[in-house]
């Protein structure tokens, strides 16, 4: 249930995602879940975080550069198949990708009306915030995978233990 998500910046250009996916395929590593977003939103959050904490994450010049360049990159969050995280990190390191890892909770769940409401409601009642989530399913009644980044992973894992 608790898994390791890999986050990385990827040039926002034709073919870049295909190259990344091909590296994983050649290494025999499946990607169980993936989400891609324009990195400019991520950079805006860095600015907000710096403003709240007054702690500089980067130099002022870096912030100016990041705000101009962020649209050229996408933020990729991916979940390598279970047991393949170390190999995925080695692969990314060998190919000089800059990445970070974050613990997340991956919940296999039947795709039916109300299931997300149940899980999100349960987390909310327990006071656990969902920072972000993504998921998919192949169709109603089929099993999908929801990936949650939460503000209290350990407590959420105990609460959602029965959902897996």
Backbone torsions as a table, in degrees:
resi	resn	phi	psi	omega
1	UNK	NA	-52.2	174.9
2	UNK	-79.0	124.8	-176.9
3	UNK	-128.8	172.4	178.6
4	UNK	-110.0	119.7	176.8
5	UNK	-93.8	141.9	176.1
6	UNK	-108.2	128.3	176.8
7	UNK	-113.4	135.7	177.7
8	UNK	-150.8	157.0	173.6
9	UNK	-93.0	139.5	179.7
10	UNK	-131.8	137.4	177.5
11	UNK	-55.0	131.7	-179.4
12	UNK	-84.4	78.7	-176.3
13	UNK	-148.1	152.2	179.0
14	UNK	-54.5	133.5	175.1
15	UNK	93.9	-17.3	-175.9
16	UNK	-65.7	-45.1	178.8
17	UNK	-65.5	-39.0	177.6
18	UNK	-60.0	-41.0	178.2
19	UNK	-64.6	-44.1	179.0
20	UNK	-62.3	-46.8	-179.7
21	UNK	-62.9	-37.2	178.9
22	UNK	-65.1	-38.0	176.9
23	UNK	-60.0	-45.3	179.0
24	UNK	-64.2	-43.0	-179.4
25	UNK	-62.1	-46.0	-179.3
26	UNK	-62.4	-30.7	179.2
27	UNK	-86.5	-2.3	179.9
28	UNK	72.2	28.8	-179.7
29	UNK	-107.2	119.7	177.7
30	UNK	-83.0	147.2	173.7
31	UNK	-103.2	111.3	-177.9
32	UNK	-74.4	-30.6	179.7
33	UNK	-155.8	149.1	179.7
34	UNK	-152.6	144.9	172.4
35	UNK	-138.9	147.4	-178.2
36	UNK	-131.8	134.7	175.6
37	UNK	-141.6	155.1	174.6
38	UNK	-58.2	129.0	-175.7
39	UNK	-71.5	-12.5	-179.2
40	UNK	-62.0	-33.7	176.2
41	UNK	-64.3	-39.5	179.0
42	UNK	-63.5	-43.1	179.7
43	UNK	-64.4	-39.7	176.9
44	UNK	-59.5	-39.1	178.7
45	UNK	-65.7	-36.5	175.6
46	UNK	-60.6	-42.0	178.2
47	UNK	-61.4	-44.8	179.5
48	UNK	-62.4	-44.4	-179.4
49	UNK	-61.6	-41.4	179.1
50	UNK	-64.9	-39.8	-180.0
51	UNK	-64.6	-38.2	-179.7
52	UNK	-72.0	-42.6	-173.5
53	UNK	-91.5	-17.4	-173.7
54	UNK	59.7	16.6	177.8
55	UNK	-99.6	124.9	-177.8
56	UNK	-77.5	122.4	176.8
57	UNK	-87.0	-28.6	178.7
58	UNK	-149.4	169.0	179.6
59	UNK	-69.5	160.5	179.2
60	UNK	-57.7	-40.2	178.8
61	UNK	-62.9	-37.2	178.5
62	UNK	-65.0	-39.3	178.8
63	UNK	-63.5	-42.3	178.3
64	UNK	-61.3	-45.0	180.0
65	UNK	-64.4	-43.1	-179.1
66	UNK	-62.0	-40.8	-176.9
67	UNK	-67.3	-31.5	178.7
68	UNK	-78.8	-37.8	-172.9
69	UNK	-90.9	-13.6	-170.0
70	UNK	-62.7	-29.7	178.9
71	UNK	-69.0	-15.1	178.8
72	UNK	-82.2	-5.7	-177.4
73	UNK	-127.9	154.7	174.9
74	UNK	-115.3	146.1	173.9
75	UNK	-93.2	119.2	-179.7
76	UNK	-105.3	130.1	170.9
77	UNK	-119.7	126.0	-178.6
78	UNK	-138.1	153.0	179.8
79	UNK	-117.6	103.8	177.0
80	UNK	-66.3	155.6	178.9
81	UNK	-57.6	153.1	-177.5
82	UNK	-56.1	135.1	179.7
83	UNK	85.1	-3.3	-176.9
84	UNK	-110.6	5.7	-175.2
85	UNK	-62.1	-46.2	-179.5
86	UNK	-62.1	-41.9	177.9
87	UNK	-64.6	-38.5	178.5
88	UNK	-64.9	-42.0	179.0
89	UNK	-66.0	-40.5	176.4
90	UNK	-61.0	-43.8	179.4
91	UNK	-59.7	-48.8	-179.5
92	UNK	-63.5	-38.9	178.6
93	UNK	-64.3	-46.2	179.8
94	UNK	-59.4	-33.0	-178.2
95	UNK	-97.6	14.5	171.5
96	UNK	61.5	34.7	170.5
97	UNK	-82.2	142.3	174.0
98	UNK	-95.7	125.0	-175.6
99	UNK	-143.6	167.6	176.5
100	UNK	-134.4	159.2	176.5
101	UNK	-121.2	147.8	-178.0
102	UNK	-141.8	136.5	173.8
103	UNK	-74.5	136.9	177.9
104	UNK	-135.6	170.2	174.4
105	UNK	-114.1	125.4	177.1
106	UNK	-107.5	121.1	-176.1
107	UNK	-117.3	110.6	171.7
108	UNK	-68.2	134.7	-173.2
109	UNK	-151.1	137.9	176.7
110	UNK	-67.0	135.9	179.7
111	UNK	-82.4	100.4	177.3
112	UNK	-150.3	152.5	-178.3
113	UNK	-55.1	130.7	175.2
114	UNK	96.8	-14.7	-177.8
115	UNK	-64.7	-45.3	177.6
116	UNK	-63.3	-40.0	178.2
117	UNK	-59.3	-40.8	179.0
118	UNK	-62.9	-49.6	-176.5
119	UNK	-67.8	-48.4	-179.9
120	UNK	-63.7	-39.4	177.8
121	UNK	-63.4	-42.1	178.8
122	UNK	-61.6	-44.9	178.3
123	UNK	-63.1	-43.2	179.5
124	UNK	-62.0	-43.8	178.7
125	UNK	-61.6	-30.1	178.9
126	UNK	-86.1	0.2	178.5
127	UNK	76.2	22.8	-180.0
128	UNK	-99.7	123.5	-178.7
129	UNK	-85.7	139.0	174.1
130	UNK	-93.3	109.4	178.9
131	UNK	-69.4	-45.5	172.1
132	UNK	-162.9	163.9	177.2
133	UNK	-153.6	160.2	173.1
134	UNK	-155.0	162.0	-179.6
135	UNK	-177.9	-179.0	179.4
136	UNK	-162.3	167.4	174.2
137	UNK	-153.3	159.5	179.3
138	UNK	-88.5	-9.7	177.8
139	UNK	159.5	165.8	-178.2
140	UNK	-57.9	135.3	-179.3
141	UNK	88.2	-15.1	178.5
142	UNK	-86.4	163.9	177.3
143	UNK	-88.8	136.8	176.5
144	UNK	-121.1	-174.1	179.3
145	UNK	-132.2	124.3	174.1
146	UNK	-108.4	133.7	-179.4
147	UNK	-114.9	123.4	-177.1
148	UNK	-116.9	130.5	167.2
149	UNK	-103.3	118.2	-171.1
150	UNK	-122.6	159.3	-179.0
151	UNK	-80.0	-9.8	176.1
152	UNK	-142.9	82.6	-175.0
153	UNK	-60.6	-46.5	-175.6
154	UNK	-62.0	-46.6	180.0
155	UNK	-65.9	-42.4	179.1
156	UNK	-62.6	-39.0	179.3
157	UNK	-61.4	-41.4	177.7
158	UNK	-64.7	-41.6	-177.8
159	UNK	-68.4	-41.3	-175.2
160	UNK	-90.6	5.6	-177.0
161	UNK	-51.4	-38.1	-178.3
162	UNK	-75.2	-14.5	-177.6
163	UNK	-78.0	-24.5	-174.6
164	UNK	-74.3	NA	NA
